[in-house]
Amino acid sequence: MANTQKESDHGSRPTKTMDDADDFYRNPEDSRTYQDRYRVFIEDVADAFYETDLKGNFTFFNNALCRIFGYKKAEIKGQNFRRFMNAENAQRAFESTHRVFRTGKGITNIIWEIIRKDGRTCILEISAKLILDDEGKKVGFRGIARDITAEKRAAQPSQALFHMATALVQLRSLDERLAVVVQEVRKLIGVDGASVILIDKAKNEFFFRVADYESIETIRRIQEIRFPLNKGVAGLVYRTGEPVIAPNPYTIPDFYSVVDKLSGYKTRNMLDVPIWIQDRMIGVLCAVNKRDGIFAQDDVALLSTIAGTVAFPIENARINEELSRSYEEVKSLNSAKDNIIHHLSHELKTPVSILSASLGLLEKKLEAAAVDMRWRQILDRAQRNLNRLLEMQYELDDIIEEKGYTAHLMLVTLLDACADELEVLVETEAQEMHPASADPDRGDGVDALVGRLRKRIDTLFGPKEARAERIRLDTFVKARLKATRPLFTHRKCRIVEQYEKTPPVWIPPEVLQKTVDGIIRNAVQNTPDGSRIEIRVVDRKEGPIFVVADCGIGMTVEKQRMVFQNHFVTYDTASYATKKPYDFNAGGKGFDLLRIKIFSERYQFAIGVESHRCRFIPLDSDVCPGDIADCRHCKSERDCIESGGTTITIQFAPAPARKPKSKTALK
């Protein structure tokens, strides 16, 4: 027993083959009995029995090993076990057998992966013991190999689904969740590529939200592709609501080969299953190019199970993504609202303050003139209401700035805002003024001042009737640039002009003038000295196009979302309070773009904006010096041109054709 135990622990004597059975039994009948029992034990069992030498070359094995490996006996005999494995598994097998060799102790439950003759991977559970000769010398290894591929693969879906469920709970982002799904699909089904194709109902299109392939370039290309809901195998799934196996997609009429063409990928076979949320399909889960064989119903069941498991987490993540986007939009709108209030606050301050100061001066003049004092009641009423507006203005400032009201802030802000107006007022009042005038049109006296003020208010804010006319856009823009150029001669921006002859447009001249002047002024105010502005008028089939492309500081992404959609102010009010129109970074009244947007809706022209924020000052809080010569990042005009800029495009419709005069009218 001691010997038996020793041989069991440290090895066994060499096992003879059936041809050498007479060495064990001298009686022929005993020999035949031995051979029959040996054949039943070795040849007819389901598990593989093997023997190798110390180098790992197969010296003996049964039929089961040939069946598992997929090779004939002659193809395995004398071959090293490493031939049937990849490098990683061969190293793992060497380490396990080497441990048996060093310790002399047998081991069980070793997991090896072999590659069958047909290319499929097979998972084996191996046991190994040393073989000792009569002298106790180590001469090889012997063991049992059991095919557990089916067991392992049966357990893989559960493990994969558990892993996906765990990951989907931990991850919030839709793309992160989908990435886990496609990675698990590739591993579980054994395919070269997997993707989640979602449905864009608004555009009636499929789009690849996330994909996983061997090539990063393939992933990038596929995720840029969109195609109609009625196209492709995915379209067939969408119409029928059923999974579809395409063993050779190019033979199926529904296959949309454009996807392969655009992605540069060759689809050999594919499986698409629907992703359902209750009674609504939200997308398709796609697996392409199965490595081992073709797709079968087991794959359909497995992929459908995965689709059903991940459908609600995908939808929840999508909803969460939309809510986050909506929240950011609300934040942007709230920021725009603050900008509107702040800007309106600033713009109201100037005219109201001037009117208040003018009424004060008018009061002094009337007192000095010793005229009928009944005018005081009228002035007091006007002053009282102006003071109410000023008080509201300053309170609004305090709310916006979130700090206490101070007289110093009020006076400094008022002085900055009214610098130009006060200068004009002083010059006007320095002239000789008569106390009163019966004729306000004569241009002197207090009545004349009041008349001029009233006319100015009517000019700026009074209602007007705008009548459309036929206008040649190229000649009009050229004339407006010539008229406005003297206003920014102090600027060093280089203007590049290009005009194509265009058919007339149908629009009121004053509206077109405000639109053209506003766009040009916006470009000049946003472009530093030394840089370039391009002004073009081009003729297209759809109608004339007016383009102003500045090489200025550009707009951030958030500002681009707001432009023309809400009131848009490029800069802080304080940064341009004392600047003149066309100065760099001068915001002016800030209503140009909003007014143009209103005009576009009323007079049916389209506005497009494309902007890239200067890469050297990526944030709204970053400041441009206003001159290339003072910029530490730019050494030349080209550096500034390539760093950022904004292009505003206005597409006008051609004017309707004139109706020919009738013969009666001609007579």
C-alpha positions in Angstrom: 0.0 0.0 0.0 2.9 2.2 0.8 4.2 1.7 -2.7 0.8 2.3 -4.2 0.4 5.6 -2.3 3.9 6.6 -3.3 3.3 6.0 -7.0 0.0 7.9 -6.8 1.7 10.9 -5.3 4.9 11.1 -7.3 4.1 9.3 -10.5 3.5 5.8 -12.0 5.4 3.1 -13.8 5.3 3.2 -17.5 2.0 2.0 -19.0 2.5 -0.6 -21.8 0.5 -0.3 -25.0 -1.9 -3.1 -26.1 0.8 -4.6 -28.3 2.9 -5.2 -25.2 0.2 -6.8 -23.1 1.9 -10.2 -23.1 4.6 -8.7 -20.9 1.9 -8.4 -18.2 0.1 -11.7 -18.7 1.7 -15.0 -19.9 -1.7 -16.7 -20.4 -3.1 -15.7 -23.9 -6.6 -15.6 -22.5 -5.5 -13.2 -19.8 -3.8 -11.1 -22.4 -7.0 -10.9 -24.5 -9.0 -10.0 -21.4 -6.5 -7.2 -20.6 -6.7 -5.8 -24.1 -10.5 -5.8 -24.1 -10.6 -4.0 -20.8 -7.8 -1.6 -21.9 -9.7 -0.8 -25.1 -12.9 -0.1 -23.3 -11.2 2.1 -20.7 -8.9 4.0 -23.1 -10.5 4.0 -26.5 -14.2 4.2 -25.8 -14.3 6.8 -23.0 -15.6 10.3 -23.8 -12.6 12.0 -22.1 -9.2 12.2 -23.8 -6.3 10.2 -22.4 -2.8 11.3 -23.3 0.9 10.6 -22.7 3.8 12.9 -23.7 7.5 12.8 -23.2 9.2 15.5 -21.1 9.4 17.9 -24.0 5.6 17.7 -24.5 5.6 15.5 -27.6 2.5 13.2 -27.8 3.6 9.6 -27.5 0.2 8.0 -26.8 -3.4 9.1 -26.8 -6.9 7.7 -27.4 -9.6 8.4 -30.1 -11.3 10.9 -27.8 -8.3 13.2 -28.0 -8.3 13.0 -31.8 -12.1 13.9 -31.8 -11.5 16.9 -29.5 -8.5 18.2 -31.4 -10.1 17.5 -34.8 -7.0 15.8 -36.2 -6.2 12.3 -37.3 -3.9 10.1 -35.1 -1.1 10.4 -37.6 -1.3 14.2 -37.5 -1.0 14.3 -33.7 1.6 11.5 -33.1 4.9 12.9 -32.2 3.7 16.6 -32.3 4.4 19.0 -29.4 1.3 20.2 -27.5 2.4 23.8 -28.3 1.5 23.3 -32.0 -2.2 23.2 -31.0 -2.2 26.5 -28.9 -1.5 30.1 -29.3 1.6 31.6 -27.6 -0.2 32.7 -24.5 -1.8 29.3 -23.8 1.4 27.4 -24.7 3.2 29.4 -22.1 0.5 28.6 -19.5 0.6 24.9 -20.4 4.4 24.8 -20.1 4.3 26.5 -16.6 1.8 23.9 -15.3 3.7 20.9 -16.6 7.0 22.3 -15.4 5.5 22.7 -11.9 4.6 19.0 -12.0 8.1 18.1 -13.1 9.7 20.2 -10.3 7.4 19.1 -7.5 6.6 15.6 -8.6 3.0 16.1 -7.6 0.2 15.7 -10.0 -2.3 18.6 -10.6 -5.9 18.7 -11.8 -8.4 21.3 -13.1 -5.8 23.0 -15.3 -7.6 25.1 -18.0 -6.1 25.0 -21.5 -7.4 26.5 -24.7 -6.5 24.7 -27.9 -7.1 25.5 -31.5 -8.8 22.8 -33.5 -7.9 21.9 -37.1 -11.1 23.7 -38.2 -9.9 26.9 -36.5 -12.3 26.8 -33.6 -11.2 27.3 -30.0 -11.7 24.5 -27.6 -11.5 24.8 -23.8 -10.0 21.8 -22.0 -9.8 20.8 -18.3 -6.5 18.9 -17.9 -5.0 16.7 -15.2 -1.3 15.8 -15.4 1.0 13.4 -13.5 4.6 12.3 -14.0 5.5 9.0 -15.7 8.4 7.2 -14.0 10.4 4.3 -15.5 11.4 1.1 -13.6 14.2 3.0 -12.0 12.0 5.9 -10.9 13.4 8.3 -13.5 11.1 11.0 -14.8 10.3 10.2 -18.5 7.1 12.0 -19.3 3.5 13.1 -18.4 0.2 11.4 -18.4 -3.3 12.7 -17.9 -6.9 13.2 -18.8 -8.3 16.0 -20.9 -12.0 16.9 -20.7 -13.7 19.1 -23.2 -15.6 21.8 -21.2 -16.2 24.2 -24.1 -19.9 23.8 -24.0 -20.1 24.3 -20.2 -17.9 27.4 -20.3 -19.8 29.0 -23.2 -23.1 28.2 -21.5 -21.9 30.1 -18.5 -20.5 33.0 -20.5 -23.9 34.7 -21.3 -24.8 34.8 -17.6 -21.4 36.1 -16.7 -21.5 38.7 -19.5 -25.0 39.8 -18.6 -24.0 40.1 -15.0 -21.0 42.2 -16.0 -23.1 44.4 -18.3 -25.8 44.9 -15.6 -23.1 45.9 -13.1 -21.4 48.3 -15.5 -24.7 49.8 -16.7 -25.6 50.7 -13.1 -22.3 52.3 -12.4 -22.0 54.3 -15.7 -24.2 57.3 -16.4 -23.1 58.3 -19.8 -25.0 56.8 -22.8 -21.8 56.3 -24.8 -20.1 54.6 -21.9 -23.0 52.2 -21.4 -23.1 51.4 -25.1 -19.4 50.8 -25.2 -19.7 48.1 -22.6 -22.5 46.5 -24.6 -20.7 46.3 -27.9 -17.5 45.1 -26.2 -19.3 42.2 -24.5 -21.1 41.3 -27.7 -17.8 41.0 -29.5 -16.4 38.7 -26.8 -19.5 36.7 -26.2 -20.5 35.9 -29.8 -17.0 35.9 -31.2 -17.4 38.6 -33.9 -15.0 41.1 -35.5 -17.4 44.0 -35.0 -20.5 45.1 -33.1 -22.5 48.3 -33.0 -25.6 49.9 -31.5 -27.7 51.6 -34.3 -30.2 54.1 -32.8 -33.2 55.6 -34.5 -33.5 59.4 -35.1 -37.2 59.8 -35.5 -37.0 63.5 -36.3 -34.9 62.8 -39.4 -36.2 59.2 -40.2 -32.6 57.9 -40.1 -30.4 55.3 -38.5 -27.1 56.4 -37.0 -24.3 54.4 -35.4 -24.1 55.8 -31.9 -21.3 53.4 -30.7 -19.3 50.8 -32.5 -16.4 48.5 -31.6 -14.1 47.1 -34.3 -10.4 46.1 -34.5 -9.6 49.2 -36.3 -10.0 52.6 -34.7 -10.3 54.2 -38.1 -13.2 51.9 -38.9 -14.9 52.9 -35.7 -14.5 56.6 -36.5 -15.9 56.2 -40.0 -18.8 54.1 -39.0 -19.9 56.4 -36.3 -20.1 59.2 -38.9 -22.6 57.3 -41.0 -26.3 57.9 -41.2 -28.8 56.1 -43.5 -32.6 56.1 -44.1 -34.9 53.9 -41.9 -36.0 52.0 -44.9 -32.5 50.9 -46.0 -30.3 48.1 -45.0 -30.7 45.0 -42.9 -31.5 47.3 -40.0 -34.3 48.8 -42.0 -35.7 45.2 -42.6 -35.5 44.7 -38.8 -37.3 48.0 -38.3 -40.1 47.1 -40.7 -40.7 43.5 -39.5 -39.7 43.9 -35.8 -37.9 40.5 -36.1 -34.2 39.6 -35.9 -32.4 39.0 -39.2 -29.5 36.7 -40.0 -27.6 37.6 -43.2 -25.1 34.8 -43.9 -24.0 36.6 -47.2 -25.3 40.2 -47.0 -24.5 41.0 -50.6 -27.1 38.5 -51.8 -29.9 40.2 -49.8 -31.8 42.9 -51.6 -32.2 44.9 -48.4 -28.5 45.0 -47.7 -27.2 48.7 -47.9 -23.7 48.4 -49.3 -23.2 52.1 -49.0 -22.3 51.6 -45.3 -19.4 49.3 -46.3 -18.3 51.7 -48.9 -18.2 54.7 -46.6 -16.6 52.8 -43.7 -14.1 50.9 -45.9 -15.1 47.6 -44.1 -16.2 44.3 -45.8 -19.2 42.6 -44.2 -19.1 38.8 -44.7 -22.1 38.0 -42.5 -24.2 39.8 -39.9 -26.9 39.5 -37.3 -29.3 42.3 -36.4 -31.8 42.2 -33.6 -34.3 44.9 -32.5 -33.9 46.9 -29.3 -37.4 47.3 -27.8 -38.9 49.6 -25.1 -42.3 48.1 -24.5 -44.0 48.5 -27.9 -41.5 51.0 -29.3 -38.3 50.1 -31.2 -35.4 52.5 -30.3 -32.6 50.9 -32.3 -30.9 47.7 -33.6 -28.1 45.7 -32.0 -25.7 44.6 -34.8 -23.0 41.9 -34.8 -20.9 41.4 -38.0 -18.4 38.9 -39.3 -18.5 35.9 -36.9 -15.1 34.3 -36.6 -16.2 30.6 -36.2 -18.7 29.5 -38.7 -21.9 31.5 -39.4 -24.6 32.9 -37.1 -27.1 30.4 -35.7 -30.4 30.6 -33.7 -28.4 30.3 -30.5 -26.7 33.6 -31.5 -30.1 35.2 -32.2 -31.4 34.1 -28.8 -28.2 35.4 -27.0 -28.1 38.7 -28.9 -31.8 39.2 -28.3 -31.4 38.6 -24.6 -28.6 41.2 -24.5 -30.8 43.7 -26.4 -33.7 43.1 -23.9 -31.4 43.5 -20.9 -29.8 46.8 -22.0 -32.8 48.4 -23.6 -34.1 50.3 -20.5 -30.6 51.3 -19.3 -29.9 52.7 -22.8 -33.2 54.6 -22.9 -32.7 55.9 -19.3 -29.2 57.2 -20.3 -30.6 58.8 -23.4 -33.3 60.6 -21.4 -30.7 61.7 -18.8 -28.5 63.0 -21.7 -31.4 65.0 -23.1 -32.2 66.4 -19.6 -28.6 67.4 -19.1 -28.6 69.1 -22.5 -31.8 70.9 -21.7 -30.4 71.9 -18.4 -27.3 73.4 -20.1 -29.6 75.2 -22.6 -31.6 76.6 -19.7 -28.4 77.8 -18.1 -27.4 79.5 -21.3 -30.8 81.1 -21.6 -30.6 82.3 -18.1 -27.2 83.7 -18.8 -28.6 85.4 -21.9 -31.4 86.8 -19.8 -28.9 88.3 -17.4 -27.0 89.8 -20.4 -30.2 91.2 -21.8 -31.2 92.8 -18.4 -27.7 94.1 -17.9 -27.5 95.5 -21.4 -30.9 97.1 -21.4 -30.0 98.5 -18.0 -26.9 100.1 -19.5 -28.7 101.3 -22.7 -31.6 102.9 -20.7 -29.3 104.7 -18.4 -27.7 107.0 -21.1 -30.9 108.5 -22.7 -32.8 108.8 -19.4 -29.9 110.5 -17.6 -29.5 112.9 -20.5 -33.2 113.7 -20.5 -33.0 114.3 -16.7 -30.0 116.6 -17.0 -31.6 118.4 -20.0 -34.8 119.1 -18.0 -32.6 120.4 -15.2 -30.9 122.8 -17.5 -34.2 123.8 -19.1 -35.6 124.6 -15.6 -32.7 127.0 -14.9 -33.2 128.7 -18.2 -36.9 129.2 -17.6 -36.3 130.5 -14.1 -33.8 133.0 -15.5 -36.3 134.1 -18.2 -38.9 135.0 -15.6 -41.7 133.6 -17.7 -45.1 132.3 -16.5 -44.3 129.8 -13.7 -47.0 127.4 -14.9 -44.3 125.5 -16.7 -42.9 124.3 -13.4 -45.7 121.8 -12.8 -45.0 120.2 -16.2 -41.3 120.0 -15.6 -41.8 118.6 -12.0 -44.0 115.9 -13.4 -41.5 115.0 -16.1 -38.6 115.0 -13.6 -40.4 112.9 -11.2 -41.1 110.2 -13.7 -37.5 110.3 -15.0 -36.3 109.9 -11.4 -38.4 106.8 -11.1 -36.8 105.3 -14.1 -33.3 106.2 -12.8 -34.1 104.6 -9.4 -35.3 101.5 -11.1 -32.1 101.5 -13.2 -29.8 101.7 -10.2 -31.8 99.1 -8.3 -31.5 96.8 -11.3 -27.7 97.4 -11.3 -27.6 96.3 -7.7 -29.5 93.1 -8.3 -27.4 92.2 -11.3 -24.1 92.9 -9.6 -25.4 91.2 -6.3 -23.9 94.0 -4.2 -25.1 97.0 -2.3 -26.0 100.4 -3.8 -23.3 103.1 -3.5 -23.4 106.7 -4.7 -19.9 106.3 -6.0 -20.8 103.5 -8.3 -23.8 105.4 -9.5 -21.9 108.5 -10.3 -18.9 106.8 -11.9 -21.2 104.6 -14.1 -23.3 107.5 -15.1 -20.3 109.6 -16.0 -18.8 106.8 -18.1 -22.0 106.1 -19.9 -22.8 109.8 -20.6 -19.3 111.0 -21.5 -20.1 111.6 -25.2 -23.5 113.0 -24.6 -22.3 115.5 -21.9 -19.6 116.7 -24.2 -22.2 117.5 -26.9 -24.4 119.1 -24.3 -21.7 121.4 -23.0 -20.8 122.5 -26.5 -24.4 123.3 -27.2 -25.1 125.1 -24.0 -21.9 127.2 -24.4 -23.5 128.9 -27.4 -25.8 131.8 -26.9 -29.4 130.7 -26.2 -32.5 132.9 -26.1 -35.0 132.2 -23.3 -37.8 131.3 -25.6 -38.9 131.3 -29.2 -42.3 131.4 -30.7 -41.0 129.4 -33.7 -39.2 126.2 -32.8 -38.2 125.7 -36.4 -35.9 128.8 -36.2 -33.3 126.7 -34.4 -32.8 128.8 -31.2 -34.2 129.1 -27.7 -35.5 126.5 -25.3 -38.4 125.6 -27.5 -36.0 124.8 -30.3 -34.0 122.5 -27.9 -37.3 120.7 -26.9 -38.2 120.5 -30.5 -34.9 119.0 -31.5 -35.1 116.5 -28.6 -38.6 115.5 -29.7 -37.5 115.0 -33.3 -34.6 113.0 -32.2 -36.8 110.7 -30.1 -39.2 110.3 -33.0 -36.3 109.5 -35.4 -34.9 106.8 -33.1 -38.0 105.2 -31.7 -41.0 106.4 -33.7 -43.0 104.1 -36.0 -42.1 104.0 -39.6 -43.5 102.5 -42.7 -40.9 100.6 -44.7 -41.6 100.0 -48.4 -39.7 97.3 -50.3 -37.9 98.1 -53.5 -35.9 96.3 -56.1 -32.2 96.7 -55.1 -29.0 95.3 -56.6 -27.2 93.8 -53.7 -23.7 94.1 -55.1 -24.0 97.9 -55.9 -25.8 98.5 -52.6 -23.2 96.8 -50.4 -20.3 98.5 -52.3 -22.0 101.9 -51.7 -22.6 101.2 -48.0 -19.0 100.2 -47.4 -17.9 103.4 -49.1 -20.3 105.4 -46.9 -19.2 103.7 -43.6 -15.5 103.4 -44.3 -14.8 107.0 -43.0 -16.2 106.0 -39.7 -13.4 103.5 -39.0 -10.5 105.1 -40.7 -8.7 105.1 -37.3 -8.8 101.3 -37.5 -6.0 99.4 -39.2 -8.1 96.4 -40.5 -7.5 95.4 -44.0 -10.7 95.2 -46.1 -10.9 92.7 -49.0 -13.8 93.2 -51.3 -15.3 90.9 -53.9 -18.5 91.6 -55.8 -20.3 89.5 -58.4 -23.1 91.0 -60.4 -26.4 89.9 -58.9 -30.1 90.1 -59.7 -32.1 92.5 -57.6 -33.6 91.7 -54.2 -36.9 92.9 -52.8 -36.5 94.7 -49.5 -36.9 98.1 -48.0 -33.7 100.2 -48.5 -33.5 101.3 -44.8 -33.8 97.6 -43.7 -31.1 96.5 -46.0 -28.9 99.5 -44.9 -29.3 98.6 -41.2 -28.5 95.0 -42.0 -25.4 95.6 -44.1 -24.1 98.4 -41.8 -24.7 96.2 -38.7 -22.9 93.2 -40.0 -19.9 95.3 -41.2 -19.8 97.2 -37.9 -19.9 93.9 -35.9 -17.0 92.6 -38.0 -14.8 95.7 -37.5 -15.5 95.8 -33.8 -14.5 92.2 -33.4 -11.3 92.3 -35.5 -8.0 93.5 -34.1 -5.9 96.0 -36.0 -3.6 94.4 -38.5 -6.0 91.6 -39.3 -8.4 91.2 -42.2 -12.1 91.4 -43.1 -13.5 89.9 -46.3 -16.7 91.4 -47.7 -18.3 89.5 -50.6 -21.4 89.5 -52.6 -21.9 86.4 -54.7 -24.6 85.2 -57.1 -26.1 81.8 -56.5 -29.0 79.9 -58.0 -31.0 80.4 -54.8 -30.4 84.1 -54.8 -27.7 86.7 -53.9 -25.6 86.1 -50.9 -23.9 88.7 -48.7 -20.9 87.4 -46.8 -18.7 89.1 -44.1 -15.8 87.0 -42.9 -13.7 88.6 -40.2 -10.4 87.2 -38.9 -11.2 88.4 -35.4 -11.5 86.8 -32.0 -14.5 84.6 -32.8 -17.2 83.3 -30.5 -17.2 80.5 -27.9 -19.6 77.6 -28.5 -22.0 78.9 -25.9 -22.2 82.3 -27.5 -22.7 80.7 -30.9 -25.8 78.9 -29.6 -27.2 82.2 -28.5 -26.4 84.3 -31.5 -29.6 85.3 -33.4 -31.7 83.2 -31.1 -31.8 85.5 -28.1 -30.5 89.0 -27.4 -26.7 88.7 -27.9 -24.1 90.9 -26.5 -20.5 90.0 -27.3 -18.8 91.8 -24.5 -19.4 93.0 -21.0 -21.1 96.3 -20.9 -18.4 97.8 -18.8 -15.7 97.0 -21.4 -17.2 99.3 -24.0 -19.0 102.0 -22.0 -16.6 104.7 -23.2 -15.7 103.4 -26.6 -16.9 104.8 -29.9 -18.6 102.8 -32.7 -16.2 100.7 -34.8 -13.5 100.7 -32.0 -12.2 97.3 -31.3 -14.3 95.5 -28.6 -16.9 98.3 -28.8 -20.3 96.8 -28.2 -22.3 99.8 -29.2 -26.0 99.3 -28.6 -25.6 95.6 -29.0 -28.9 95.2 -30.8 -27.6 94.9 -34.3 -27.7 91.1 -34.5 -31.0 90.8 -32.8 -32.5 93.5 -35.1 -31.2 91.7 -38.1 -32.8 88.5 -36.9 -36.1 90.2 -36.6 -35.7 91.7 -40.1 -34.9 88.2 -41.5 -38.2 86.8 -40.2 -40.1 89.7 -41.6 -38.5 90.0 -45.0 -37.7 86.3 -45.5 -33.9 86.1 -45.8 -31.7 83.5 -44.1 -28.8 84.0 -41.8 -25.9 81.7 -41.2 -23.1 82.0 -38.7 -19.9 80.0 -38.4 -17.4 81.1 -35.8 -14.1 79.7 -34.3 -12.9 81.3 -31.1 -9.3 82.4 -31.2 -7.3 79.5 -29.9 -5.0 81.8 -27.9 -8.0 83.3 -25.9 -10.4 80.4 -25.7 -12.6 81.8 -22.9 -15.0 84.7 -22.9 -13.0 86.2 -20.0 -9.7 86.1 -22.0 -8.8 89.5 -23.5 -7.4 90.3 -27.0 -5.1 93.4 -27.0 -6.8 94.7 -30.1 -3.7 94.9 -32.3 -1.6 92.2 -33.8 1.5 94.2 -33.0 0.6 94.0 -29.3 -0.3 90.3 -29.4 2.4 88.0 -27.9 1.0 85.0 -29.8 0.8 86.4 -33.3 3.8 87.6 -35.3 2.1 88.3 -38.5 -1.4 88.8 -40.1 -1.4 85.1 -41.1 -1.0 84.0 -37.5 -4.1 86.0 -36.5 -6.1 84.8 -39.6 -5.5 81.2 -38.8 -6.3 81.5 -35.1 -10.0 82.4 -35.2 -12.8 84.4 -36.8 -16.5 84.7 -37.7 -18.3 84.4 -41.0 -21.8 85.7 -41.2 -23.8 84.8 -44.4 -27.1 86.3 -45.4 -29.0 84.5 -48.2 -31.5 86.8 -50.0 -34.3 85.6 -52.3 -34.3 87.2 -55.8 -36.9 89.9 -56.3 -40.1 88.7 -58.1 -40.1 89.4 -61.8 -41.7 92.6 -63.0 -45.1 92.2 -64.6 -45.1 93.4 -68.2 -47.3 96.4 -68.9 -50.5 95.8 -70.7 -51.1 97.1 -74.2 -53.8 99.4 -72.8 -51.3 100.9 -70.3 -48.8 101.3 -73.1 -51.2 103.3 -75.1 
